């Protein structure tokens, strides 16, 4: 094993805002892509879990923190992203790495505020707002969201009020406090996943269900876009909208991998 002293290498990547979540660094365009500067990618035990290494050295996040994660499974999955790079490093293809950077540079320093963000999403949670019509859409929402709200109530201790239409309906303060408490139970990597999921789905309930293994990433994503899917059935699918949907579905799949990797150790 290569000695750990002096192994750290700064990352050339620059953080920016993700289009769907302010916490995730933005994808870089072709002109901004750095050249690949390493040959061998592996993982090794580290002080706080496992490190991803490039030619035996641990890269740093844009904020200067070592790319070390809690579990070997997650480290290996991130290493696969780095191995897959060609002549240039395309951060747009490295979803797990980007979320790890978010956990290291952002969430670790703002745990309280990030957990509050999740509670805020619960306060206006997508799955609590049912349509007023047509009845076929309402029935679809009841069938899909009703059991999920029951699960949140009985399994997580988060009873949430339902609303019909777009007018805001306040949620019980104790429910929002419970969401925040659940968010703070895990480490900052799990919290980063929850915050990203809540922004992606517009729902703290869906993010928690994915983190708990109640839903897959694909299931959570489809539940988050019932209205959109209903409209597509009526009016067809726009090409640009389809491309955006595919990209967001990819983010949901990444998030499922993220939570599974954190659970496996």
C-alpha distance (Angstrom), angle and dihedral (degrees) to the residues before:
residue distance angle dihedral
X1 . . .
X2 3.79 . .
X3 3.79 114.2 .
X4 3.79 113.8 -98.2
X5 3.79 95.9 -137.8
X6 3.79 111.3 101.7
X7 3.81 93.5 4.0
X8 3.79 96.5 121.9
X9 3.79 116.6 106.6
X10 3.82 122.0 -173.7
X11 3.77 117.1 -114.7
X12 3.82 116.3 -121.5
X13 3.79 91.5 -148.6
X14 3.79 124.7 111.4
X15 3.83 123.3 -147.1
X16 3.79 121.6 -125.5
X17 3.80 138.4 156.2
X18 3.81 122.5 -67.0
X19 3.83 113.2 -133.5
X20 3.80 92.0 -122.4
X21 3.79 102.8 31.4
X22 3.82 127.6 28.9
X23 3.80 89.2 -146.5
X24 3.80 98.1 64.9
X25 3.83 121.4 80.5
X26 3.78 112.8 -114.8
X27 3.79 124.6 -106.5
X28 3.79 112.8 -102.5
X29 3.79 124.5 -126.0
X30 3.80 124.7 -125.8
X31 3.80 94.8 -91.8
X32 3.80 92.3 52.9
X33 3.81 97.2 48.4
X34 3.81 113.2 115.0
X35 3.78 119.9 -138.0
X36 3.77 117.7 -102.6
X37 3.80 105.6 -97.4
X38 3.83 100.8 -177.8
X39 3.81 139.5 62.8
X40 3.80 108.4 -166.1
X41 3.80 126.1 48.8
X42 3.79 121.9 -169.3
X43 3.81 141.4 143.7
X44 3.79 132.5 -121.3
X45 3.81 138.9 179.1
X46 3.79 111.9 -83.6
X47 3.79 138.7 -174.1
X48 3.82 93.8 -89.2
X49 3.79 101.8 26.0
X50 3.79 125.2 -58.4
X51 3.78 131.8 -16.6
X52 3.77 130.2 -144.2
X53 3.81 109.2 -134.5
X54 3.78 132.1 -159.6
X55 3.80 111.3 -158.8
X56 3.80 88.0 -18.9
X57 3.79 95.4 -51.1
X58 3.79 128.4 104.7
X59 3.82 114.3 -123.7
X60 3.76 121.2 -137.9
X61 3.77 129.8 -128.1
X62 3.82 119.9 -113.8
X63 3.81 85.8 -94.7
X64 3.80 91.6 55.0
X65 3.81 99.5 -103.5
X66 3.79 123.5 135.6
X67 3.80 115.4 -102.9
X68 3.79 94.9 -114.0
X69 3.80 122.7 142.8
X70 3.82 133.9 -171.6
X71 3.82 100.8 -109.7
X72 3.79 137.2 42.7
X73 3.80 90.3 -133.2
X74 3.79 92.6 58.4
X75 3.81 91.8 44.6
X76 3.81 90.7 53.1
X77 3.80 91.7 48.8
X78 3.80 91.3 51.1
X79 3.80 89.8 46.8
X80 3.81 88.8 56.3
X81 3.81 89.1 58.5
X82 3.79 91.3 53.7
X83 3.82 92.3 46.4
X84 3.79 90.7 52.4
X85 3.83 93.5 60.2
X86 3.77 118.7 110.3
X87 3.79 128.6 -159.3
X88 3.81 90.4 -39.7
X89 3.81 130.3 39.2
X90 3.80 108.8 -115.8
X91 3.79 108.5 -163.5
X92 3.78 89.4 -174.4
X93 3.80 88.0 72.3
X94 3.82 94.1 47.2
X95 3.78 104.2 76.5
X96 3.81 96.3 154.9
X97 3.80 92.7 49.1
X98 3.79 91.2 50.5
X99 3.80 92.8 50.5
X100 3.81 90.0 47.7
X101 3.81 88.8 54.0
X102 3.81 88.7 50.9
X103 3.80 90.9 52.5
X104 3.80 92.4 48.0
X105 3.81 100.5 41.4
X106 3.77 102.6 31.0
X107 3.77 119.3 15.6
X108 3.80 97.1 42.1
X109 3.81 88.7 62.1
X110 3.82 97.1 39.6
X111 3.80 105.6 39.3
X112 3.80 96.0 139.5
X113 3.80 94.0 48.4
X114 3.81 92.3 44.5
X115 3.80 91.8 51.5
X116 3.79 88.9 48.8
X117 3.80 88.5 53.0
X118 3.80 88.7 58.3
X119 3.81 90.3 50.1
X120 3.81 89.2 50.1
X121 3.80 90.1 55.1
X122 3.79 88.9 51.3
X123 3.79 88.3 53.8
X124 3.81 89.9 63.9
X125 3.79 98.3 21.7
X126 3.78 116.3 176.0
X127 3.80 94.3 -135.4
X128 3.81 91.2 57.9
X129 3.81 94.4 60.4
X130 3.78 111.6 80.2
X131 3.79 123.2 -174.1
X132 3.77 121.8 -106.6
X133 3.80 89.3 -138.2
X134 2.92 170.2 59.9
X135 3.78 93.8 31.0
X136 3.80 92.9 -135.5
X137 3.82 89.2 62.0
X138 3.80 92.5 44.0
X139 3.81 90.2 51.7
X140 3.79 90.6 49.8
X141 3.79 91.3 51.1
X142 3.81 92.4 47.2
X143 3.80 91.2 51.3
X144 3.81 94.2 46.9
X145 3.81 104.1 33.5
X146 3.80 101.7 31.2
X147 3.83 96.3 71.7
X148 3.80 89.8 44.6
X149 3.79 92.6 54.7
X150 3.81 89.3 47.7
X151 3.81 89.2 51.8
X152 3.81 91.7 50.2
X153 3.80 89.6 50.7
X154 3.80 100.5 45.6
X155 3.80 101.8 29.8
X156 3.79 102.4 34.3
X157 3.79 101.5 25.7
X158 3.80 92.7 -119.2
X159 3.82 110.9 130.4
X160 3.81 108.8 -174.4
X161 3.80 128.7 -169.3
X162 3.79 119.0 -122.4
X163 3.79 123.4 -131.9
X164 3.80 132.4 -165.7
X165 3.75 115.5 -144.9
X166 3.79 128.9 5.0
X167 3.81 101.1 -64.0
X168 3.78 111.5 116.7
X169 3.79 117.8 -107.1
X170 3.81 116.4 -166.1
X171 3.79 117.1 -124.2
X172 3.82 124.8 -135.5
X173 3.83 109.0 -84.3
X174 3.81 90.8 -135.2
X175 3.81 89.9 57.4
X176 3.79 92.1 52.3
X177 3.80 90.0 47.1
X178 3.80 89.1 52.9
X179 3.80 91.4 51.6
X180 3.79 89.8 53.3
X181 3.80 92.0 47.0
X182 3.81 91.6 51.3
X183 3.79 90.3 49.0
X184 3.80 91.3 53.6
X185 3.82 94.0 49.7
X186 3.81 94.3 81.2
X187 3.79 132.6 55.6
X188 3.79 123.5 -88.7
X189 3.80 92.2 -90.4
X190 3.80 91.8 59.6
X191 3.81 90.2 42.2
X192 3.81 90.6 52.1
X193 3.80 89.2 53.2
X194 3.79 92.0 49.6
X195 3.80 92.8 49.6
X196 3.79 92.3 47.8
X197 3.80 90.9 47.3
X198 3.79 93.5 49.9
X199 3.81 90.2 52.5
X200 3.79 92.8 44.3
X201 3.81 95.0 49.3
X202 3.80 99.9 28.3
X203 3.79 85.3 -126.7
X204 3.78 136.5 96.8
X205 3.81 88.9 -165.4
X206 3.81 92.4 58.4
X207 3.81 91.3 45.8
X208 3.81 91.5 51.3
X209 3.81 91.5 45.5
X210 3.80 90.4 54.0
X211 3.81 92.6 46.3
X212 3.82 90.9 49.4
X213 3.81 93.2 48.9
X214 3.80 92.0 -113.6
X215 3.82 90.0 122.4
X216 3.78 136.8 22.0
X217 3.77 119.9 -124.8
X218 3.80 91.2 -104.6
X219 3.80 92.0 49.7
X220 3.80 93.4 48.9
X221 3.78 91.4 48.3
X222 3.79 93.7 49.7
X223 3.81 90.9 48.5
X224 3.79 89.1 52.4
X225 3.79 92.8 56.6
X226 3.80 104.2 42.1
X227 3.80 91.5 124.2
X228 3.80 92.7 47.8
X229 3.80 92.5 48.0
X230 3.80 89.9 49.5
X231 3.80 90.9 53.6
X232 3.80 91.0 47.4
X233 3.79 89.8 55.3
X234 3.80 89.5 54.4
X235 3.79 101.7 40.1
X236 3.80 107.0 17.5
X237 3.80 132.3 -113.5
X238 3.79 124.3 -64.8
X239 3.81 113.9 -138.0
X240 3.79 95.1 -128.8
X241 3.80 91.5 45.7
X242 3.79 90.3 50.5
X243 3.80 90.9 53.2
X244 3.79 91.2 49.5
X245 3.81 90.9 48.3
X246 3.79 90.9 51.7
X247 3.80 91.5 51.0
X248 3.80 92.6 49.8
X249 3.80 90.8 46.6
X250 3.78 86.9 55.7
X251 3.80 89.7 54.0
X252 3.82 89.2 51.8
X253 3.79 90.8 51.6
X254 3.79 90.4 49.7
X255 3.79 90.3 51.6
X256 3.81 91.4 53.9
X257 3.82 88.9 52.7
X258 3.81 89.4 47.9
X259 3.79 95.4 55.3
X260 3.81 93.4 42.3
X261 3.79 91.1 51.0
X262 3.81 91.4 50.3
X263 3.82 90.1 51.3
X264 3.79 96.9 47.4
X265 3.76 98.5 57.2
